[in-house]
Amino acid sequence: MAAFKHISVAALAADIAAATPVVVLDVRDPGSFSAGRIAGAVRLDNQSVPQFLQGADKDAKTVVCCYHGNSSQSAAQFLAEHGFTDAYSLDGGMAQWALSQPCDQD
């Protein structure tokens, strides 16, 4: 069975700063997503998953974030089981990200 990996806030921030291609998926609710998110993140929910899976590059580095790094693990595992070769869960989620990194807002 394919498995996801973990990534720290520092490692993801370094990838973004270095312009390393990375897809960031945010599985939080719409209000939380609007209030603060990682720049370039795409909100993913149960309704948007099928469309995302159809157009996704399954070999791209794909990082899933949630509130605290728990729900993102299930979502990253789901992606790994659907053929994503480089799926990650963001350790500490947006709570950890917001402590040291900028957030985009609507």
URMO-V300884 format. One record per pair of residues at least 24 apart in sequence whose C-alpha atoms are under 10 Angstrom apart, sorted by the first residue. I is the first residue (numbers start at 1). GAP is how many residues later the second one is. D is the distance in whole Angstrom. If there is no record, write none. Layout:
# URMO-V300884
I | GAP | D
I | GAP | D
This chain:
# URMO-V300884
1 | 76 | 10
1 | 79 | 9
1 | 80 | 7
2 | 75 | 8
2 | 76 | 9
2 | 77 | 9
2 | 78 | 5
2 | 79 | 6
2 | 80 | 9
2 | 81 | 8
2 | 82 | 9
2 | 83 | 8
2 | 84 | 10
2 | 85 | 10
3 | 70 | 10
3 | 73 | 8
3 | 74 | 6
3 | 75 | 9
3 | 76 | 9
3 | 77 | 6
3 | 78 | 7
3 | 80 | 10
3 | 81 | 9
3 | 82 | 9
3 | 83 | 9
3 | 84 | 8
3 | 85 | 9
4 | 58 | 10
4 | 59 | 10
4 | 69 | 8
4 | 70 | 9
4 | 71 | 9
4 | 72 | 6
4 | 73 | 5
4 | 74 | 9
4 | 75 | 8
4 | 76 | 6
4 | 77 | 9
4 | 80 | 9
4 | 81 | 8
4 | 82 | 7
4 | 83 | 5
4 | 84 | 5
4 | 85 | 7
5 | 58 | 9
5 | 68 | 9
5 | 71 | 8
5 | 72 | 9
5 | 75 | 9
5 | 80 | 10
5 | 81 | 8
5 | 82 | 6
5 | 83 | 5
5 | 84 | 6
5 | 85 | 9
5 | 86 | 10
6 | 57 | 9
6 | 58 | 10
6 | 63 | 9
6 | 66 | 10
6 | 67 | 8
6 | 70 | 9
6 | 81 | 8
6 | 82 | 5
6 | 83 | 5
6 | 84 | 6
6 | 85 | 6
7 | 56 | 8
7 | 57 | 10
7 | 80 | 10
7 | 81 | 6
7 | 82 | 6
7 | 83 | 5
7 | 84 | 6
7 | 85 | 9
8 | 80 | 10
8 | 81 | 9
8 | 82 | 6
8 | 83 | 5
8 | 84 | 8
8 | 85 | 9
8 | 88 | 9
8 | 89 | 9
9 | 81 | 7
9 | 82 | 7
9 | 83 | 8
9 | 84 | 8
9 | 85 | 9
9 | 87 | 7
9 | 88 | 6
9 | 89 | 9
9 | 90 | 10
9 | 91 | 8
9 | 92 | 8
10 | 81 | 10
10 | 86 | 10
10 | 87 | 9
10 | 90 | 9
10 | 91 | 9
11 | 79 | 10
12 | 51 | 8
12 | 78 | 8
12 | 79 | 10
12 | 85 | 9
13 | 25 | 9
13 | 84 | 9
13 | 87 | 10
13 | 88 | 8
13 | 89 | 10
16 | 24 | 10
20 | 41 | 9
21 | 39 | 7
21 | 40 | 7
21 | 41 | 9
22 | 38 | 7
22 | 39 | 5
22 | 40 | 6
22 | 41 | 7
22 | 64 | 10
23 | 33 | 9
23 | 34 | 9
23 | 37 | 7
23 | 38 | 6
23 | 39 | 5
23 | 40 | 6
23 | 41 | 8
23 | 64 | 10
24 | 37 | 9
24 | 38 | 6
24 | 39 | 5
24 | 40 | 6
24 | 41 | 7
24 | 64 | 9
24 | 65 | 10
24 | 66 | 9
25 | 37 | 7
25 | 38 | 6
25 | 39 | 5
25 | 40 | 6
25 | 41 | 9
25 | 47 | 9
25 | 50 | 9
25 | 51 | 9
25 | 64 | 10
25 | 65 | 10
26 | 37 | 9
26 | 38 | 6
26 | 39 | 5
26 | 40 | 6
26 | 41 | 9
26 | 46 | 8
26 | 49 | 10
26 | 64 | 10
26 | 67 | 9
26 | 68 | 9
27 | 37 | 7
27 | 38 | 6
27 | 39 | 5
27 | 40 | 8
27 | 44 | 8
27 | 45 | 7
27 | 48 | 8
28 | 37 | 8
28 | 38 | 5
28 | 39 | 7
28 | 43 | 9
28 | 44 | 9
28 | 65 | 10
28 | 66 | 9
29 | 37 | 9
29 | 38 | 9
31 | 75 | 10
32 | 34 | 10
32 | 35 | 9
32 | 62 | 10
32 | 73 | 10
33 | 33 | 9
33 | 34 | 10
33 | 61 | 10
33 | 70 | 10
33 | 71 | 9
33 | 72 | 8
33 | 73 | 9
34 | 70 | 8
34 | 71 | 6
34 | 72 | 5
35 | 68 | 9
35 | 69 | 8
35 | 70 | 5
35 | 71 | 7
36 | 58 | 8
36 | 62 | 8
36 | 66 | 9
36 | 67 | 5
36 | 68 | 5
36 | 69 | 5
36 | 70 | 8
37 | 28 | 9
37 | 29 | 10
37 | 57 | 7
37 | 60 | 9
37 | 61 | 9
37 | 65 | 8
37 | 66 | 5
37 | 67 | 5
37 | 68 | 7
37 | 69 | 9
38 | 27 | 9
38 | 56 | 8
38 | 59 | 8
38 | 60 | 9
38 | 63 | 8
38 | 64 | 7
38 | 65 | 5
38 | 66 | 6
38 | 67 | 9
39 | 63 | 8
39 | 64 | 6
39 | 65 | 5
39 | 66 | 9
40 | 64 | 8
41 | 24 | 9
41 | 63 | 9
44 | 31 | 10
45 | 30 | 10
49 | 30 | 10
53 | 26 | 9
53 | 29 | 8
53 | 30 | 10
53 | 31 | 10
56 | 28 | 9
57 | 26 | 10
57 | 27 | 8
57 | 28 | 10
58 | 24 | 9
58 | 25 | 6
58 | 26 | 4
58 | 27 | 6
58 | 28 | 8
58 | 29 | 9
59 | 24 | 8
59 | 25 | 6
59 | 26 | 5
59 | 27 | 6
59 | 28 | 9
60 | 24 | 8
60 | 25 | 8
60 | 26 | 6
60 | 27 | 8
61 | 24 | 8
61 | 25 | 5
61 | 26 | 6
61 | 27 | 8
62 | 24 | 6
62 | 25 | 5
62 | 26 | 6
62 | 27 | 9
63 | 24 | 6
63 | 25 | 5
63 | 26 | 6
63 | 27 | 6
64 | 24 | 6
64 | 25 | 5
64 | 26 | 6
64 | 27 | 10
64 | 29 | 9
65 | 24 | 6
65 | 25 | 5
65 | 26 | 8
65 | 27 | 9
65 | 28 | 5
65 | 29 | 7
65 | 30 | 10
65 | 32 | 9
66 | 24 | 8
66 | 25 | 9
66 | 26 | 8
66 | 27 | 5
66 | 28 | 6
66 | 29 | 9
67 | 24 | 10
67 | 25 | 8
67 | 26 | 5
67 | 27 | 5
67 | 28 | 6
67 | 29 | 9
67 | 30 | 10
68 | 24 | 5
68 | 25 | 4
68 | 26 | 6
68 | 27 | 6
68 | 28 | 7
68 | 29 | 9
69 | 24 | 4
69 | 25 | 8
69 | 26 | 9
69 | 27 | 9
